[in-house]
Amino acid sequence: MTGPAPTLLRGALVLDGTGRPGRTGDVLLAEGRIQRAGGRVDAPGARVVDADGLALAPGFIDMHAHSDLAVLTDPVHLAKVSQGVTTEVVGQDGLSYAPATPAAIEVLREQLAGWNGVPSDLALGWETVGDYLAAVDAARPAANVAALVPQGTVRLDVVGAVDRPAADAEIAAMRALVDRGMRDGAFGMSSGLTYVPGMFAGTDELVALCEVVAAHGGVYVPHQRSYGAGALEAYAEMIEVARRSGVALHLAHATMNFGVNRGRAGELVALLDAALASGVDLTFDTYPYLPGSTTLAALLPSWAAAGGPAATLDRLRDPASRARIAYELDVVGTDGCHGVPVEWETIEISGVRDPALSGRVGHTVAALAAETGRPASTIALELLVADRLGTGILQHVGDEANVRTMMAHPRHTGGSDGILVGDKPHPRAWGTFPRYLGHYVREENVLRLEDAIVHLSARPAALLGLTDRGRIAPGMVADLVLFDPATVADRATFAEPRQQAAGIPWVFVAGEAVIADGRRTEARPGRALRHPNAIKACNI
């Protein structure tokens, strides 16, 4: 099978992913790969793209994506390819739709509505990771997809949504599911340890599953138990899991949030550096914004969310249980809200499942409460019942100093954590990568341009084991982005979040232009990637 017609990128500033300063030269693409790179290249018959004044980088890898269903229902996927993203990693935060039993899918359909919606034209759920990857291939998305085995889904399959330790036989069954997922091509395993039911797993259980991931050469990608009170202890637990299991560790959206952690990223860096010095293989991702994004239901205490969505709604309708939940949200601080009492003025409604509730979108819970003179927690819990737990939120709890400290670390990578559904989703879904390049590189000088390219392409490719991506050199897959260093910028805002970035006129996936002259083409050359070890196993 041949690739697209040869393309010659003429006179680009080539940022090759090594961290070296860029050099002006030509790059020839043919048969889906880079044929020549650097100097003057003559290629009669090739399509010529004038790249004078533009920088050429390896395609960006979104290390934390929530596009699990979007790549199937909207494979054109403008939100990501318009940013220069050519590969994204899904199956995040321990919750996705494969490998899932029919019973688990009934739970996940409701639990993940605020993340992914509930598409009416898609049969949700795949028995194996391999089945999901086959569905991605059949959909022919614009960009590539790499998947993780979601630990919370695996626990839901075997143990259910209950809060108890897994029995030895159940751990063995979960290890078998992780092993199958890795053999199918997953790049590792994720956890969401503030989300039911993944949060019910103890350290020893996580170690047991990570041993399987390590045996396959995969990576563990945890959203740990807290980013607020007890955040450092939560990070330390993940480092312990990695040390005991031998797994490579990649910390999801790694930062220190909430007022209790303002300006404390240096303490986290010291912890990570000590782990690296002791031999732990460790990387992490961040997004270049202050607010976070999740679901309103995620703030609930774990006991209230145990048993799945139906049980949660029953508790919210029970006056005694609802009063206890409100007290923990307002006074004690729940494990769902990272051990910190909810500051309702920081909780903004970003999307609802029920269109009749759309008037709440764009308002904070505190503002909605002030309009009625009722407690904010009452408003929030009533909204959860009315919206069947499908409410999305922005959580304005970040700290600029922490964001900058983390992105400057040499083990940092980029991840959007972008939720694509809702009336006003977080703008990071459309703006993460141009925001790095425009705001934090060009305007704020937090990173040098050539270093930022390492963070956004070469380093994530290396940690995933994608040896033929992430650098510009002959023989590499031609996943590339041409951008203007002087004008690249995020246009997505909290008021208008679905806005295409400026200054990214060309994006190539396997040598085929998915963005040309700033416009989306009809090309859909992406595919489901498989971990190299799984590919080797298939070829035996």
C-alpha positions in Angstrom: 0.0 0.0 0.0 1.4 3.4 -1.0 1.1 6.6 0.9 0.0 10.0 -0.4 1.9 11.8 -3.2 5.3 13.1 -2.3 5.3 16.5 -0.6 8.3 18.8 -0.3 8.3 21.3 2.6 10.6 24.1 1.4 12.7 26.3 3.7 11.2 25.4 7.1 12.9 26.1 10.4 13.4 22.4 11.3 13.0 21.7 15.1 13.9 18.1 15.0 12.9 17.0 18.5 16.4 16.6 19.8 16.4 20.0 21.6 19.0 21.4 19.2 18.3 24.9 17.8 16.3 24.8 14.6 18.0 24.9 11.2 16.5 26.1 8.0 16.1 23.4 5.4 13.8 21.2 3.2 12.0 18.1 4.2 10.7 15.5 1.7 7.7 13.3 2.6 6.8 10.2 0.6 5.2 6.8 1.3 4.0 8.2 4.7 7.5 8.8 6.0 10.2 11.4 6.0 12.6 10.6 3.1 15.1 13.5 3.4 15.5 16.2 6.0 17.8 19.2 6.0 19.7 21.2 3.4 18.4 21.8 -0.1 16.3 18.9 -1.5 15.2 18.6 -5.1 12.1 16.4 -5.8 10.7 16.7 -9.3 7.0 16.1 -9.3 6.5 16.6 -5.5 3.9 18.9 -4.2 5.8 21.9 -2.8 4.7 23.7 0.4 6.4 27.0 0.9 7.5 26.9 4.6 9.5 30.1 4.6 9.0 31.8 8.0 7.4 28.6 9.5 8.7 26.1 12.0 8.4 22.4 11.4 8.1 20.1 14.4 7.2 16.5 14.9 3.5 16.1 15.5 2.4 16.8 19.0 1.3 13.9 21.3 -1.5 14.6 23.6 -0.6 12.5 26.6 -4.0 12.9 28.3 -7.0 12.9 26.0 -10.7 12.2 26.6 -11.5 11.6 23.0 -12.4 7.9 23.5 -15.7 8.3 21.7 -15.0 11.5 19.8 -12.6 9.7 17.5 -15.4 7.3 16.6 -18.3 9.7 16.3 -16.4 12.7 14.8 -13.3 11.2 13.2 -12.5 14.5 11.4 -11.6 15.7 14.9 -10.8 19.3 14.2 -10.4 20.1 17.9 -7.1 18.2 18.1 -5.6 18.1 14.6 -6.0 21.9 14.3 -3.6 22.2 17.3 -1.0 20.0 15.6 -1.9 16.9 17.6 -1.2 13.8 15.5 -1.4 11.2 18.3 -3.5 11.2 21.5 -3.6 8.8 24.4 -7.1 7.8 25.6 -8.4 5.5 28.3 -7.5 8.0 30.9 -8.3 8.4 34.6 -9.0 4.7 35.0 -12.4 4.9 33.3 -13.2 4.0 29.7 -15.3 1.6 27.7 -12.9 -1.3 27.1 -12.5 -4.0 28.4 -16.0 -3.8 29.7 -18.7 -6.3 30.5 -22.3 -5.5 29.5 -23.1 -4.8 33.2 -20.1 -2.4 33.5 -21.2 -0.6 30.3 -24.6 0.2 31.9 -22.7 1.9 34.8 -20.1 3.6 32.5 -22.8 5.0 30.2 -24.1 7.1 33.1 -20.9 7.7 35.0 -19.0 9.1 31.9 -21.9 11.1 30.4 -20.3 14.3 31.6 -17.0 13.4 30.0 -18.1 11.9 26.7 -21.8 12.4 26.4 -24.0 9.5 25.5 -24.0 9.2 21.7 -27.2 7.9 20.3 -25.6 6.5 17.2 -22.9 4.4 18.8 -23.1 1.1 20.6 -21.0 1.7 23.7 -18.6 -0.8 25.1 -16.1 -3.3 23.8 -15.3 -6.6 25.4 -11.5 -6.2 24.8 -9.1 -3.4 24.2 -8.4 -5.1 20.9 -12.1 -4.7 19.9 -11.9 -0.9 20.7 -8.7 -0.5 18.7 -10.4 -2.3 15.8 -13.3 0.1 16.0 -10.9 3.1 15.8 -9.2 1.6 12.7 -12.6 1.2 11.1 -13.6 4.8 11.9 -10.4 6.0 10.2 -9.8 9.1 12.4 -7.7 12.1 11.3 -5.1 11.5 14.0 -3.6 8.4 15.7 -5.0 6.9 18.9 -3.1 5.1 21.6 -5.1 3.4 24.4 -4.5 2.6 28.1 -6.2 -0.1 30.0 -8.5 1.7 32.5 -8.0 0.2 36.0 -11.3 1.5 37.3 -13.2 -0.2 34.5 -11.2 -3.4 35.1 -12.2 -3.3 38.8 -15.8 -2.6 37.8 -15.8 -5.7 35.6 -14.5 -8.0 38.3 -15.3 -6.5 41.7 -18.1 -4.1 40.9 -18.6 -0.6 42.1 -18.3 -1.6 45.8 -15.9 -0.3 48.4 -14.0 -3.3 49.6 -10.6 -5.0 49.1 -10.4 -7.3 46.1 -10.0 -11.0 47.0 -7.0 -12.9 45.7 -9.1 -14.5 42.9 -10.4 -11.1 41.9 -6.9 -9.7 41.7 -5.9 -12.6 39.5 -8.9 -12.0 37.3 -8.0 -8.3 37.0 -4.4 -9.1 36.2 -5.6 -11.3 33.4 -7.7 -8.5 32.0 -4.7 -6.1 32.1 -2.5 -8.7 30.5 -5.0 -9.2 27.7 -5.3 -5.5 27.2 -1.5 -5.2 26.9 -1.3 -8.1 24.5 -4.0 -6.3 22.4 -1.8 -3.3 22.1 -2.4 -1.0 25.1 0.5 1.2 26.0 -0.1 0.9 29.7 -2.7 1.3 32.4 -4.4 4.3 33.9 -6.0 4.9 37.2 -8.5 7.5 38.6 -8.0 7.3 42.3 -10.6 10.0 43.1 -13.2 8.2 41.0 -15.4 5.2 41.8 -14.5 2.4 41.6 -10.8 2.8 40.9 -10.4 4.7 44.2 -11.3 1.6 46.2 -8.1 -0.2 45.2 -5.4 -0.2 47.8 -1.7 0.2 47.2 -1.0 -3.6 47.1 -3.7 -4.1 44.5 -2.3 -1.4 42.3 1.2 -2.9 42.6 -0.2 -6.3 41.5 -1.7 -4.8 38.4 1.3 -2.7 37.6 3.5 -5.7 37.7 1.6 -7.0 34.6 2.1 -3.6 32.9 5.8 -3.6 33.7 6.2 -7.1 32.3 4.9 -5.8 28.9 7.1 -2.7 29.0 4.1 -0.5 29.5 3.6 2.7 31.5 1.3 3.4 34.5 -0.6 6.7 34.2 -2.4 7.5 37.5 -4.6 10.3 38.5 -3.7 9.9 42.1 -5.8 10.2 45.2 -5.4 13.9 45.8 -4.2 17.1 44.2 -5.3 19.1 47.2 -4.9 18.2 50.9 -2.5 15.3 51.1 -1.3 15.8 47.5 2.4 15.0 48.3 1.4 11.9 50.1 -0.7 10.8 47.1 2.3 11.4 44.8 4.5 9.4 47.1 2.1 6.5 47.0 2.3 6.4 43.2 6.1 6.5 43.4 6.0 3.6 45.8 3.7 1.6 43.3 6.3 2.2 40.6 9.2 1.3 42.8 7.7 -1.9 44.0 6.3 -3.0 40.6 9.1 -1.9 38.4 6.7 -0.1 36.1 7.5 3.2 34.3 5.4 6.0 35.9 3.7 8.8 34.1 1.8 11.1 36.4 -1.4 12.5 34.9 -2.0 16.3 35.0 0.6 16.6 37.7 0.4 19.8 39.7 -0.6 21.1 43.2 -4.1 22.6 43.3 -6.3 24.4 45.7 -5.4 27.2 48.2 -3.6 24.7 50.5 -1.0 24.1 47.8 -0.5 27.6 46.4 3.2 28.0 45.4 4.2 24.5 46.6 5.1 22.9 43.3 8.8 23.1 44.3 8.1 20.5 47.0 6.6 18.2 44.4 9.6 18.7 42.1 11.9 17.8 45.0 9.9 14.6 45.5 10.0 13.7 41.8 13.7 14.5 41.5 14.5 12.2 44.5 12.5 9.4 42.9 14.3 9.9 39.6 17.7 9.9 41.4 16.7 6.6 43.1 16.0 4.9 39.7 12.3 5.3 39.2 11.4 5.8 35.5 9.2 8.9 35.8 7.5 11.4 33.6 4.4 13.6 33.9 2.0 15.8 31.9 0.3 19.1 32.6 -2.1 21.4 30.8 -1.2 25.2 30.5 -4.2 26.6 32.3 -5.3 27.3 35.9 -8.8 25.8 36.1 -9.4 22.1 36.0 -12.4 20.2 34.5 -14.3 17.2 35.7 -17.9 16.3 36.5 -20.0 17.7 39.4 -20.6 14.2 40.6 -16.8 13.7 41.0 -16.9 16.0 44.0 -19.1 13.5 46.0 -17.6 11.5 48.8 -16.7 7.9 47.7 -19.2 6.3 50.1 -22.0 8.3 48.3 -20.8 7.2 44.9 -20.3 3.5 45.8 -22.5 1.1 44.0 -22.7 3.0 40.8 -24.9 5.9 39.4 -28.3 4.4 40.5 -27.2 3.9 44.1 -25.7 7.5 44.1 -29.0 9.0 42.9 -30.9 7.0 45.6 -28.7 8.6 48.2 -29.1 12.0 46.8 -32.9 11.6 47.0 -32.7 10.4 50.6 -32.9 13.5 53.0 -30.6 12.0 55.7 -27.9 10.9 53.2 -28.2 14.2 51.3 -27.6 16.1 54.5 -24.6 14.1 55.3 -23.2 14.6 51.8 -23.8 18.4 52.0 -22.0 18.5 55.4 -18.9 16.7 54.0 -18.8 18.8 50.9 -19.1 22.1 52.8 -17.2 21.4 56.0 -15.1 18.3 56.1 -13.8 18.0 52.6 -14.5 14.8 50.5 -12.1 12.4 48.9 -13.8 13.3 45.7 -12.8 16.9 46.2 -9.2 16.0 47.2 -9.8 16.4 50.9 -10.7 20.1 50.6 -14.1 21.7 51.5 -15.7 22.8 48.2 -15.4 26.5 47.5 -18.6 26.9 45.5 -17.5 30.1 43.9 -14.8 28.1 42.1 -17.2 25.6 40.6 -18.6 26.7 37.2 -21.1 24.7 35.3 -19.7 23.9 31.9 -22.2 21.4 30.5 -25.4 19.6 31.2 -26.9 16.3 30.0 -30.5 17.6 30.0 -31.0 20.6 27.6 -33.7 21.9 29.9 -30.9 22.8 32.4 -28.8 24.7 30.0 -29.5 28.0 31.7 -27.1 26.9 34.5 -24.2 26.7 32.1 -21.6 29.4 32.6 -22.7 30.2 36.1 -20.9 29.2 39.3 -22.8 27.2 41.9 -22.3 30.0 44.3 -24.0 32.5 41.9 -26.9 30.1 41.3 -27.3 29.8 45.1 -27.2 33.6 45.6 -30.1 34.0 43.2 -32.3 31.8 45.3 -30.9 32.5 48.8 -30.4 28.7 49.3 -27.2 26.9 50.3 -24.8 26.2 47.4 -24.5 22.5 48.2 -28.3 22.2 48.0 -28.3 23.7 44.6 -25.5 21.4 43.5 -27.1 18.2 44.7 -30.5 19.1 43.2 -28.7 19.7 39.9 -27.1 16.3 40.1 -30.4 14.6 40.5 -32.1 16.6 37.8 -29.3 16.0 35.4 -28.8 12.3 36.3 -25.2 13.0 37.3 -24.3 14.3 33.8 -23.2 17.8 34.8 -19.8 19.0 33.8 -17.8 21.6 35.7 -14.8 23.9 35.5 -12.9 24.0 38.8 -11.0 27.3 39.3 -8.4 26.0 41.8 -5.1 26.3 40.0 -2.0 28.4 40.7 0.1 30.1 38.1 3.4 29.6 39.9 2.8 25.9 40.2 1.8 25.6 36.5 5.1 27.3 35.4 7.3 25.3 37.8 6.0 22.0 36.5 6.1 22.8 32.8 9.8 23.8 33.1 10.8 20.4 34.5 12.9 18.2 32.1 10.6 15.2 32.5 7.4 17.2 31.6 5.1 16.5 28.6 1.9 18.1 27.4 -1.6 16.8 27.9 -4.8 18.6 27.2 -7.1 16.6 29.6 -9.7 18.0 27.1 -13.4 17.2 27.5 -15.1 17.8 24.1 -18.7 17.7 25.2 -20.9 20.3 26.9 -22.1 23.8 26.1 -18.9 25.5 27.4 -16.2 22.9 27.9 -12.7 23.8 29.1 -10.8 25.6 26.3 -7.9 23.3 26.7 -9.7 20.8 24.5 -9.0 23.2 21.5 -6.1 25.4 22.8 -3.5 23.5 24.9 -0.7 23.1 22.4 -0.8 26.5 20.8 -1.1 28.0 24.2 2.2 26.3 25.2 3.9 27.7 22.1 2.3 31.1 22.0 1.8 32.2 25.6 4.4 30.2 27.6 7.2 30.0 25.0 6.9 33.2 22.9 5.4 35.6 25.4 6.5 34.3 28.8 9.8 32.5 28.0 9.1 29.7 30.4 10.5 27.3 27.8 12.8 27.7 24.8 11.0 26.8 21.6 13.3 23.9 20.8 12.8 22.5 24.3 9.0 22.9 24.1 9.1 20.7 21.0 10.9 18.0 23.0 8.2 18.3 25.7 5.3 18.1 23.2 6.6 15.5 20.8 9.9 13.7 21.3 9.6 12.9 25.0 6.1 11.5 24.9 7.0 9.4 21.8 10.0 8.0 23.7 8.1 7.2 26.9 5.4 5.4 24.8 8.0 3.4 22.9 7.1 5.0 19.6 10.6 4.8 18.1 9.5 5.9 14.6 7.7 9.1 15.8 8.6 12.2 17.7 11.7 13.3 15.7 12.4 14.7 12.2 14.8 12.4 10.5 14.8 10.1 7.4 12.7 7.0 8.0 10.5 8.5 10.7 6.7 8.5 10.2 5.7 11.9 8.7 3.5 13.1 11.6 4.4 16.8 11.4 3.2 20.3 12.2 4.1 23.5 10.5 3.5 26.6 12.6 4.4 30.2 12.7 6.4 30.9 15.9 5.5 34.6 15.7 1.7 34.2 15.5 0.8 30.7 16.9 -1.8 31.3 19.7 -4.8 29.7 21.3 -8.0 31.3 20.4 -10.3 29.1 22.5 -11.6 31.0 25.6 -13.8 30.1 28.5 -16.6 32.1 26.8 -15.9 30.7 23.3 -14.1 27.4 23.8 -14.5 25.8 20.4 -12.2 28.1 18.5 -9.4 27.0 16.1 -5.9 28.1 16.9 -4.0 30.7 15.0 -0.7 30.2 13.3 -0.9 26.5 12.5 -1.4 26.3 8.7 -0.3 22.8 8.0 -0.5 19.4 9.9 0.5 16.1 8.4 -0.4 12.6 9.6 1.6 9.8 7.9 2.6 12.4 5.3 -1.0 13.3 4.4 -2.2 16.9 5.1 -5.1 17.0 7.6 -4.8 20.8 7.9 -3.8 22.6 4.7 -3.5 26.4 4.5 -5.3 26.5 7.9 -8.3 24.5 6.7 -9.4 21.0 7.5 -9.0 18.6 4.6 -11.0 15.4 4.0 -8.0 13.2 4.8 -8.4 10.7 7.6 -5.0 8.9 7.7 -4.9 8.2 11.5 -5.1 4.7 13.0 -5.0 2.9 16.3 -1.5 2.5 17.4 -0.4 -0.7 19.2 2.4 -0.9 21.7 5.6 -2.2 20.0 5.7 -5.2 22.3 2.2 -6.2 21.3 3.2 -5.8 17.6 6.2 -8.1 18.2 4.0 -10.7 19.8 1.5 -10.6 16.9 4.4 -11.2 14.5 5.7 -14.3 16.2 
